[in-house]
């Protein structure tokens, strides 16, 4: 970046700015890091702002990761292979070692911004990335995903056609796998769809569930509805659900939500059925659904009670049918986790203004 300044933000284990990195001349990947006091950091930021300004990229891609360097490399390479002309890739690393950093360094691409976070929780990583993001559009994927070359172009095109849309979910397809041996969460909407009312967000597993591995938003959305919920997240006390929760809150806040199958991401996150990983993932998703419905109800969305009754009734019917067919108590686990999640959501302190649960810690 000859003749230009680049500021990279580095955070400690609490959401407090502790350092800025500044560089002159040509950058390789990202700048050297200098630990400074908060006063010095502000001074450095002011000095850098006086230099030549770099136009903010159109799309900021957010990719959280934790201790999966091999799959992270595949995800990073797929984003950097995008045919979109203007984007940045923000990798938020919560790993226990330096291998993820080494993956980013090996990419040797100045479009990559590396953020080290010593805490835990995907929602925390996403919220941290939003403070760094410079794009008006923010696209989210995971470290076990591969994005299509035209993914960002499709995201931009979809939002450009709908000024009222705040949130977008695309086709989140499964990578090749044996469905009898493994489960891969997916979302495959049959066509383009626009949701404008909260009642349209009912759970419908016939197409899978909208996933954070293929999600995009206007950055302004979060200024209106608040951050990702620190409880409803992998690494959090309610296991998962950050994507579903943000969908519900976007509709609750008056934003349109789009489903667009042309925005394609492949999900390599298979959970093996042997050993119980697949079943555990399903149970945790049901727990999160129950907690989200409890939050919706507390925020005034009475239809959430109807959805809860329908989910419980469906699970009861499935359990009874399996008992009659001598298949055991299949389905009862989902039922119990849904109820447990709902009760946990009723008990958990709630920040009504921001629409998020209050958690004493983001991680377990």
Backbone torsions as a table, in degrees:
resi	resn	phi	psi	omega
1	UNK	NA	69.4	-176.7
2	UNK	-62.8	129.5	176.1
3	UNK	73.1	10.9	-178.9
4	UNK	-126.1	164.3	177.5
5	UNK	-111.6	144.9	176.4
6	UNK	-132.3	128.1	179.0
7	UNK	-108.1	126.2	174.8
8	UNK	-118.4	136.3	-176.4
9	UNK	-98.1	135.5	177.3
10	UNK	-123.6	132.4	-174.1
11	UNK	-118.3	155.7	173.5
12	UNK	-92.6	-164.7	-174.6
13	UNK	-75.7	-3.1	172.9
14	UNK	-120.6	156.9	-176.0
15	UNK	-71.8	61.3	179.5
16	UNK	-128.9	130.7	178.6
17	UNK	-68.7	124.3	-179.7
18	UNK	-122.1	-15.0	-175.0
19	UNK	-154.9	153.2	171.0
20	UNK	-131.0	148.3	176.0
21	UNK	-113.1	131.4	-179.4
22	UNK	-126.4	143.9	-177.9
23	UNK	-145.8	147.0	173.1
24	UNK	-121.5	152.8	-178.2
25	UNK	85.3	-152.2	-173.2
26	UNK	-91.9	133.1	178.3
27	UNK	-97.0	146.5	171.3
28	UNK	-117.5	97.1	178.6
29	UNK	83.6	-67.7	176.7
30	UNK	-160.6	167.8	-169.8
31	UNK	-78.6	163.8	169.0
32	UNK	-66.1	154.7	-175.0
33	UNK	-110.1	132.5	177.5
34	UNK	-120.4	123.0	177.2
35	UNK	-76.9	129.2	-176.2
36	UNK	-139.6	167.4	175.3
37	UNK	-78.9	160.8	177.6
38	UNK	-55.8	-37.6	179.4
39	UNK	-65.1	-44.0	178.2
40	UNK	-65.4	-36.2	179.7
41	UNK	-61.9	-43.5	178.6
42	UNK	-64.0	-39.7	179.5
43	UNK	-64.2	-42.4	178.5
44	UNK	-62.5	-41.3	179.3
45	UNK	-62.7	-41.4	179.8
46	UNK	-65.7	-40.3	179.5
47	UNK	-65.4	-41.2	-179.3
48	UNK	-65.9	-34.1	-177.6
49	UNK	-67.1	-18.0	179.5
50	UNK	-80.2	-15.2	-179.2
51	UNK	-80.0	-177.5	179.2
52	UNK	-57.1	133.1	-176.3
53	UNK	-87.4	140.3	177.0
54	UNK	-100.4	127.2	-178.6
55	UNK	-62.2	131.5	-179.0
56	UNK	-62.2	138.4	179.0
57	UNK	-66.2	153.6	-177.5
58	UNK	-67.0	-39.0	-176.7
59	UNK	-130.2	131.0	171.3
60	UNK	-100.7	122.6	178.0
61	UNK	-97.1	127.2	-178.3
62	UNK	-109.2	127.7	-177.5
63	UNK	-134.9	98.2	176.1
64	UNK	-79.8	150.6	-179.5
65	UNK	-151.1	154.7	173.9
66	UNK	-152.3	106.8	168.9
67	UNK	56.8	39.8	173.2
68	UNK	-133.9	65.9	-172.4
69	UNK	-63.5	-34.6	-178.1
70	UNK	-66.3	-48.6	179.2
71	UNK	-71.0	-31.3	176.5
72	UNK	-60.6	-42.9	179.6
73	UNK	-58.8	-42.1	178.9
74	UNK	-64.8	-41.8	180.0
75	UNK	-65.8	-45.9	-179.8
76	UNK	-59.9	-46.8	-178.8
77	UNK	-61.7	-36.1	179.9
78	UNK	-67.7	-38.1	178.1
79	UNK	-67.4	-44.1	-177.8
80	UNK	-68.0	-18.7	176.6
81	UNK	-85.4	5.9	-178.6
82	UNK	-59.6	145.2	176.3
83	UNK	-87.9	3.7	175.5
84	UNK	-75.5	143.9	-170.9
85	UNK	-89.7	-13.0	-172.6
86	UNK	-143.0	102.9	177.0
87	UNK	-158.8	162.9	169.3
88	UNK	-126.1	152.1	178.3
89	UNK	-116.3	117.2	-179.6
90	UNK	-104.1	111.3	178.3
91	UNK	-99.7	117.3	177.3
92	UNK	-103.5	116.0	-171.1
93	UNK	-106.7	120.4	175.3
94	UNK	-114.2	26.8	-175.5
95	UNK	-71.3	165.2	179.2
96	UNK	-91.2	-4.5	-179.4
97	UNK	-143.4	-168.7	-174.2
98	UNK	-99.8	7.2	-174.4
99	UNK	-67.1	-34.7	178.4
100	UNK	-67.4	-39.8	175.3
101	UNK	-59.2	-41.0	-179.9
102	UNK	-64.1	-34.4	176.2
103	UNK	-62.1	-44.9	-179.9
104	UNK	-65.8	-42.3	178.6
105	UNK	-61.5	-39.5	-179.3
106	UNK	-65.5	-27.9	178.8
107	UNK	-65.4	-30.9	174.4
108	UNK	49.4	54.7	-176.4
109	UNK	-133.1	124.9	-175.2
110	UNK	-71.0	-8.8	176.2
111	UNK	-78.2	-8.7	-177.0
112	UNK	-93.4	129.8	173.7
113	UNK	-113.1	122.5	-177.6
114	UNK	-102.9	127.0	179.7
115	UNK	-123.3	119.7	178.8
116	UNK	-93.1	129.2	-179.4
117	UNK	-128.3	118.1	-176.7
118	UNK	-82.0	-6.1	179.1
119	UNK	-91.7	-172.4	-176.2
120	UNK	-129.3	156.8	176.4
121	UNK	115.7	123.7	-178.1
122	UNK	-62.7	-41.8	-179.5
123	UNK	-60.2	-39.8	176.5
124	UNK	-59.9	-43.4	179.7
125	UNK	-62.4	-41.4	-179.8
126	UNK	-66.0	-43.5	179.1
127	UNK	-64.9	-36.8	177.3
128	UNK	-63.5	-43.0	179.2
129	UNK	-62.7	-35.1	-179.9
130	UNK	-64.8	-27.1	177.5
131	UNK	-75.2	-18.7	-179.5
132	UNK	-97.5	-29.2	-173.4
133	UNK	-58.3	138.8	179.4
134	UNK	-109.0	-13.5	-178.0
135	UNK	-80.2	151.1	173.9
136	UNK	-75.1	-24.6	172.3
137	UNK	-109.0	139.9	178.9
138	UNK	-125.4	124.4	178.6
139	UNK	-109.1	138.2	-175.3
140	UNK	-117.7	135.7	170.5
141	UNK	-143.9	176.9	-175.5
142	UNK	-117.5	167.5	-176.9
143	UNK	-78.5	-0.8	173.2
144	UNK	-111.4	26.8	-177.6
145	UNK	-124.1	158.3	173.0
146	UNK	-128.8	123.2	-177.2
147	UNK	-91.8	150.1	177.1
148	UNK	-71.5	151.9	179.5
149	UNK	-55.8	-32.3	-178.5
150	UNK	-98.3	13.3	-177.4
151	UNK	-55.4	-51.4	-176.9
152	UNK	-68.6	-36.3	177.4
153	UNK	-63.3	-39.3	178.3
154	UNK	-68.7	-38.0	176.8
155	UNK	-61.1	-48.6	179.8
156	UNK	-61.2	-45.0	-178.3
157	UNK	-63.0	-40.9	-178.5
158	UNK	-64.9	-46.0	178.9
159	UNK	-66.8	-33.2	-178.1
160	UNK	-66.2	-21.3	-179.2
161	UNK	-89.4	-5.3	-175.4
162	UNK	-146.2	96.0	-176.2
163	UNK	-68.5	-20.2	-178.0
164	UNK	-90.7	-7.1	-178.0
165	UNK	-77.2	133.7	178.0
166	UNK	-109.6	-19.5	-171.8
167	UNK	-144.1	147.4	-176.8
168	UNK	-140.5	136.1	171.0
169	UNK	-123.3	135.3	-179.3
170	UNK	-109.2	-174.0	179.5
171	UNK	-72.4	115.6	-178.5
172	UNK	-110.9	88.6	-172.3
173	UNK	-93.2	157.5	-179.4
174	UNK	-83.0	140.8	170.3
175	UNK	-69.1	159.9	179.5
176	UNK	-54.0	129.9	179.5
177	UNK	-161.8	169.0	175.8
178	UNK	-91.9	108.0	-176.7
179	UNK	-64.4	-19.1	176.7
180	UNK	-78.1	-22.2	-177.5
181	UNK	-104.2	-19.8	-174.5
182	UNK	-148.6	157.2	176.9
183	UNK	-119.1	133.5	177.6
184	UNK	-125.1	116.9	176.0
185	UNK	-60.7	134.7	-178.4
186	UNK	-141.4	168.1	171.3
187	UNK	-147.0	119.6	-177.1
188	UNK	-133.0	80.1	178.6
189	UNK	-61.5	137.2	-177.1
190	UNK	-69.8	-13.8	-179.8
191	UNK	-173.0	175.4	178.0
192	UNK	-64.9	139.0	-177.7
193	UNK	-145.4	146.9	179.7
194	UNK	-125.1	118.8	179.3
195	UNK	-101.7	132.9	-179.8
196	UNK	-127.8	-12.6	-178.3
197	UNK	-123.5	146.6	-177.0
198	UNK	-59.4	-34.7	-177.4
199	UNK	-64.1	-18.8	-179.8
200	UNK	-79.0	-8.2	-175.9
201	UNK	-91.2	15.0	-178.1
202	UNK	-57.8	150.7	-179.0
203	UNK	-70.0	127.8	178.9
204	UNK	-139.3	97.6	-173.7
205	UNK	-77.2	-1.4	-179.5
206	UNK	-65.0	-23.1	178.2
207	UNK	-114.7	13.7	-173.4
208	UNK	80.4	-167.2	-178.6
209	UNK	-122.3	136.6	176.4
210	UNK	-52.4	131.9	-172.5
211	UNK	-120.3	148.8	178.8
212	UNK	-68.6	-10.4	176.3
213	UNK	-74.0	-13.5	177.4
214	UNK	-144.5	78.3	-175.3
215	UNK	-141.2	147.3	176.6
216	UNK	-145.6	156.3	-177.1
217	UNK	-153.1	157.1	166.0
218	UNK	-74.7	135.2	-177.9
219	UNK	-60.0	-29.8	-179.8
220	UNK	-64.7	-21.3	-180.0
221	UNK	-55.3	-43.1	-173.5
222	UNK	-73.7	-24.4	173.1
223	UNK	-69.2	-21.3	-179.3
224	UNK	-95.6	-39.0	-173.7
225	UNK	-108.2	-6.7	179.7
226	UNK	98.6	177.9	-174.6
227	UNK	-81.5	178.9	171.0
228	UNK	-65.9	143.8	-176.2
229	UNK	-73.3	124.1	-177.3
230	UNK	-72.2	-13.2	177.6
231	UNK	-89.6	-37.1	-176.2
232	UNK	-91.1	78.2	-173.3
233	UNK	-164.0	146.6	168.7
234	UNK	-56.1	128.5	-173.7
235	UNK	93.7	-2.3	180.0
236	UNK	-108.7	172.6	-174.7
237	UNK	-69.5	-15.5	178.0
238	UNK	-111.4	17.2	165.4
239	UNK	76.5	-50.2	-172.3
240	UNK	-166.1	-170.6	173.5
241	UNK	105.3	4.6	-179.2
242	UNK	-59.6	-35.6	-178.4
243	UNK	-72.6	-47.1	178.3
244	UNK	-63.0	-40.3	-179.9
245	UNK	-62.6	-43.2	-178.7
246	UNK	-69.0	-31.2	174.7
247	UNK	-62.5	-49.4	-179.6
248	UNK	-62.0	-42.6	-177.8
249	UNK	-70.3	-32.0	176.1
250	UNK	-62.9	-45.7	178.0
251	UNK	-66.6	-40.7	178.0
252	UNK	-60.7	-31.9	-179.5
253	UNK	-86.7	2.1	175.6
254	UNK	92.6	10.7	178.7
255	UNK	-93.2	146.7	172.6
256	UNK	-78.8	146.0	177.5
257	UNK	-120.0	132.8	-175.7
258	UNK	-110.0	141.3	166.9
259	UNK	-110.0	124.3	-177.3
260	UNK	-136.0	105.4	-178.4
261	UNK	-66.6	-17.3	179.0
262	UNK	-69.4	-19.2	176.3
263	UNK	-86.5	103.4	-166.9
264	UNK	-110.8	130.2	173.9
265	UNK	-136.1	137.4	178.2
266	UNK	-100.1	131.3	-175.8
267	UNK	-103.9	119.7	179.8
268	UNK	-100.4	12.3	-174.3
269	UNK	-84.9	63.7	179.5
270	UNK	-72.4	136.9	174.1
271	UNK	-112.0	123.3	-175.0
272	UNK	-72.8	140.0	179.2
273	UNK	-74.6	-40.8	174.5
274	UNK	-66.1	130.0	-177.9
275	UNK	96.8	-13.7	172.1
276	UNK	90.1	4.4	-177.6
277	UNK	-64.2	-40.7	-179.2
278	UNK	-66.2	-45.5	179.7
279	UNK	-63.7	-38.3	179.3
280	UNK	-64.4	-40.1	179.0
281	UNK	-62.3	-42.3	179.6
282	UNK	-66.0	-43.2	179.7
283	UNK	-63.3	-42.4	179.7
284	UNK	-65.2	-36.2	176.7
285	UNK	-64.8	-38.3	177.4
286	UNK	-67.4	-39.8	176.2
287	UNK	-58.2	-46.5	-179.7
288	UNK	-63.6	-40.1	178.1
289	UNK	-59.5	-44.7	178.6
290	UNK	-60.6	-42.7	179.9
291	UNK	-65.7	-39.5	178.9
292	UNK	-64.8	-40.8	178.5
293	UNK	-64.8	-37.4	176.2
294	UNK	-63.2	-42.6	177.8
295	UNK	-63.9	-45.2	178.8
296	UNK	-55.8	-44.8	-179.0
297	UNK	-63.1	-41.7	-180.0
298	UNK	-68.8	-24.2	177.8
299	UNK	-89.5	5.3	173.3
300	UNK	102.3	3.0	179.6
301	UNK	-89.9	90.0	-173.8
302	UNK	-66.4	-24.0	-179.6
303	UNK	-64.1	-17.7	177.7
304	UNK	-60.2	-32.8	178.0
305	UNK	-65.3	-37.8	177.9
306	UNK	-64.3	-44.6	179.1
307	UNK	-61.3	-40.3	179.6
308	UNK	-62.1	-45.2	179.9
309	UNK	-61.7	-41.1	179.4
310	UNK	-64.5	-42.2	179.2
311	UNK	-63.6	-44.8	-179.6
312	UNK	-65.2	-42.2	179.6
313	UNK	-62.4	-41.5	178.9
314	UNK	-63.3	-42.7	-179.9
315	UNK	-68.2	-37.3	176.2
316	UNK	-63.6	-43.5	179.1
317	UNK	-62.5	-43.6	179.5
318	UNK	-62.5	-42.9	-179.9
319	UNK	-63.3	-45.2	-179.9
320	UNK	-65.0	-41.3	179.6
321	UNK	-63.2	-39.8	179.3
322	UNK	-68.9	-34.6	176.3
323	UNK	-64.5	-42.0	179.5
324	UNK	-65.8	-29.1	179.1
325	UNK	-92.0	10.4	178.7
326	UNK	60.2	35.6	177.9
327	UNK	-101.1	11.5	178.7
328	UNK	81.4	-159.8	-174.5
329	UNK	-93.2	33.3	179.1
330	UNK	-58.4	126.7	-179.7
331	UNK	108.4	-22.6	-177.0
332	UNK	-69.8	-31.1	178.6
333	UNK	-62.6	-43.7	178.1
334	UNK	-62.3	-41.1	179.5
335	UNK	-61.4	-49.2	-177.1
336	UNK	-64.5	-39.8	-179.5
337	UNK	-69.5	-33.9	175.7
338	UNK	-62.4	-46.3	179.9
339	UNK	-65.5	-43.4	178.6
340	UNK	-60.9	-41.7	179.1
341	UNK	-65.1	-40.1	179.3
342	UNK	-63.2	-44.9	179.2
343	UNK	-64.5	-38.3	178.2
344	UNK	-65.0	-38.3	178.6
345	UNK	-67.3	-29.6	176.2
346	UNK	-73.2	-32.4	-176.8
347	UNK	-84.6	-29.6	-172.6
348	UNK	-67.3	131.6	176.4
349	UNK	-56.3	141.5	-172.9
350	UNK	-125.2	129.4	172.0
351	UNK	-88.3	96.1	-173.9
352	UNK	-66.5	-32.0	-178.3
353	UNK	-65.4	-41.2	-178.9
354	UNK	-97.4	-11.7	177.6
355	UNK	76.0	25.0	-179.3
356	UNK	-126.0	152.3	173.6
357	UNK	-69.7	150.0	173.8
358	UNK	-92.0	119.8	179.9
359	UNK	-115.7	139.4	177.2
360	UNK	-70.0	-25.6	176.9
361	UNK	-151.5	151.0	179.5
362	UNK	-77.0	-23.7	-176.6
363	UNK	-111.5	179.8	179.3
364	UNK	-71.4	NA	NA
